[in-house]
Amino acid sequence: MTNDPTVRGPEQRKKDVLARLAEEVDIWVASAGGADAPYLVPLAFHWDGTDVWLCTRLTNPTGRNLQAGGRARLALGNTRDVVLLDGEVTTLSVGDVPTRAVDGFAAKCGWDPRGSGPTYAWFRVRPTAVEAWNEEPEIAGRHLMRDGVWVV
């Protein structure tokens, strides 16, 4: 529990979430699909203002799960400053990803997957739900997006 009694309102929380999506480089990705067990890994990501863009091999558990399951849970922060995003996943080949998304990813993450070979695929995660809270006093108002629509 924090000693700071300040509880952010919904608009400030949304502003903070959008800033973190723009600034942070890595995000926790939880996925499950098909016969694969649930899997949790950190991946580099790019937020384009609407979608989260991920890139990883289709041959690893995360790539297989994202492709087969079509859903993911993404997380930023630590246990006292949490952002959770649930989203629908679309798997795309390099040629199908908007150039702006690939260029943004490469600039932000310092890695351009276009040169990493055909085993890599892109995953667009379109958020359907967003929750954010900074310790227990903010849990009650944590839902910022539901059914793909910002509620604040």
C-alpha positions as CSV (number, residue, x, y, z in Angstrom):
1,M,0.0,0.0,0.0
2,T,1.3,3.4,-0.8
3,N,1.5,6.4,1.5
4,D,0.3,8.7,-1.3
5,P,-3.5,9.1,-0.8
6,T,-3.9,10.6,-4.4
7,V,-6.4,8.6,-6.4
8,R,-6.3,9.3,-10.1
9,G,-9.6,9.9,-11.9
10,P,-10.5,8.0,-15.0
11,E,-9.3,10.7,-17.4
12,Q,-5.9,10.8,-15.8
13,R,-5.6,7.1,-15.8
14,K,-6.4,6.9,-19.5
15,K,-3.9,9.7,-20.1
16,D,-1.3,7.7,-18.1
17,V,-2.1,4.4,-20.0
18,L,-1.7,6.1,-23.4
19,A,1.6,7.7,-22.3
20,R,2.9,4.3,-21.2
21,L,1.9,2.6,-24.4
22,A,3.7,5.3,-26.3
23,E,6.9,5.3,-24.2
24,E,7.5,1.7,-22.9
25,V,9.3,-0.7,-25.2
26,D,8.4,-4.1,-23.7
27,I,5.0,-5.5,-22.7
28,W,4.1,-8.8,-21.0
29,V,2.1,-11.1,-23.4
30,A,-0.1,-13.8,-22.1
31,S,-1.5,-16.2,-24.7
32,A,-3.0,-19.6,-25.0
33,G,-4.2,-21.5,-28.0
34,G,-4.9,-24.9,-29.4
35,A,-3.1,-27.7,-27.5
36,D,-0.4,-25.3,-26.2
37,A,-0.3,-24.4,-22.5
38,P,-0.8,-20.8,-21.5
39,Y,2.4,-18.8,-22.0
40,L,3.7,-15.5,-20.6
41,V,6.7,-13.6,-22.1
42,P,7.8,-10.1,-22.5
43,L,7.9,-8.8,-26.1
44,A,8.9,-5.5,-27.8
45,F,5.8,-3.7,-29.0
46,H,4.6,-0.6,-30.8
47,W,1.4,1.2,-30.1
48,D,0.0,3.1,-33.1
49,G,-2.8,4.9,-31.3
50,T,-5.3,2.1,-32.0
51,D,-3.5,-1.2,-32.0
52,V,-0.6,-2.9,-30.3
53,W,1.9,-4.4,-32.8
54,L,4.0,-7.5,-31.8
55,C,6.4,-9.5,-33.8
56,T,7.8,-13.0,-33.0
57,R,8.4,-16.3,-34.6
58,L,5.4,-18.5,-35.5
59,T,7.4,-21.5,-34.4
60,N,7.6,-20.5,-30.7
61,P,4.8,-21.0,-28.2
62,T,3.8,-17.4,-28.1
63,G,3.5,-17.2,-31.9
64,R,1.6,-20.4,-32.1
65,N,-0.8,-19.4,-29.3
66,L,-1.4,-15.9,-30.7
67,Q,-2.2,-17.4,-34.1
68,A,-4.4,-20.2,-32.9
69,G,-6.1,-18.5,-30.0
70,G,-6.9,-15.1,-31.5
71,R,-6.8,-13.4,-28.2
72,A,-4.2,-12.1,-25.8
73,R,-3.8,-10.4,-22.5
74,L,-1.1,-7.7,-22.3
75,A,0.3,-6.1,-19.2
76,L,2.5,-3.2,-18.3
77,G,3.9,-2.2,-15.0
78,N,4.5,-3.8,-11.7
79,T,2.1,-5.1,-9.1
80,R,1.5,-1.6,-7.7
81,D,0.9,0.2,-11.0
82,V,-0.9,-2.1,-13.3
83,V,-2.2,-1.8,-16.9
84,L,-4.0,-4.8,-18.4
85,L,-5.2,-4.9,-22.0
86,D,-7.3,-7.7,-23.4
87,G,-7.4,-7.9,-27.1
88,E,-8.3,-9.7,-30.3
89,V,-5.3,-10.9,-32.3
90,T,-4.9,-10.8,-36.1
91,T,-1.8,-12.6,-37.5
92,L,-0.2,-10.9,-40.5
93,S,2.8,-11.5,-42.7
94,V,5.4,-8.8,-43.1
95,G,3.9,-7.7,-46.4
96,D,0.5,-7.2,-44.9
97,V,1.6,-4.9,-42.1
98,P,1.2,-1.2,-42.7
99,T,4.6,0.4,-43.3
100,R,3.9,3.0,-40.7
101,A,3.4,0.2,-38.0
102,V,6.7,-1.5,-39.0
103,D,8.6,1.7,-39.2
104,G,7.2,2.8,-35.8
105,F,8.1,-0.6,-34.3
106,A,11.7,-0.4,-35.6
107,A,12.2,3.1,-34.4
108,K,10.8,2.5,-30.9
109,C,12.3,-0.9,-30.3
110,G,15.7,-0.7,-32.1
111,W,15.0,-3.8,-34.1
112,D,13.6,-4.1,-37.6
113,P,12.1,-7.6,-38.0
114,R,11.9,-7.2,-41.8
115,G,15.5,-8.5,-41.9
116,S,14.9,-11.4,-39.6
117,G,13.5,-13.9,-42.1
118,P,10.3,-15.6,-43.0
119,T,9.8,-17.4,-39.7
120,Y,8.6,-14.1,-38.1
121,A,5.0,-13.0,-38.2
122,W,3.3,-9.8,-37.0
123,F,0.4,-9.8,-34.6
124,R,-2.0,-6.9,-34.3
125,V,-3.7,-6.8,-31.0
126,R,-6.8,-4.6,-31.0
127,P,-7.8,-3.8,-27.4
128,T,-11.3,-4.9,-26.3
129,A,-10.8,-4.1,-22.6
130,V,-8.3,-1.9,-20.6
131,E,-7.9,-1.8,-16.9
132,A,-5.5,0.4,-14.9
133,W,-4.9,0.9,-11.2
134,N,-2.3,2.2,-8.9
135,E,-2.7,0.1,-5.8
136,E,-5.9,-0.8,-3.9
137,P,-7.6,2.7,-3.7
138,E,-7.9,2.7,-7.6
139,I,-9.3,-0.8,-8.1
140,A,-12.9,0.3,-8.0
141,G,-12.5,2.5,-11.1
142,R,-10.1,0.4,-13.0
143,H,-12.1,-0.3,-16.2
144,L,-11.2,2.2,-18.9
145,M,-12.3,0.3,-22.0
146,R,-15.1,-2.3,-22.5
147,D,-16.1,-4.0,-25.7
148,G,-13.4,-2.1,-27.6
149,V,-14.8,1.3,-26.5
150,W,-13.1,3.7,-24.1
151,V,-15.6,4.4,-21.3
152,V,-13.8,7.5,-20.3
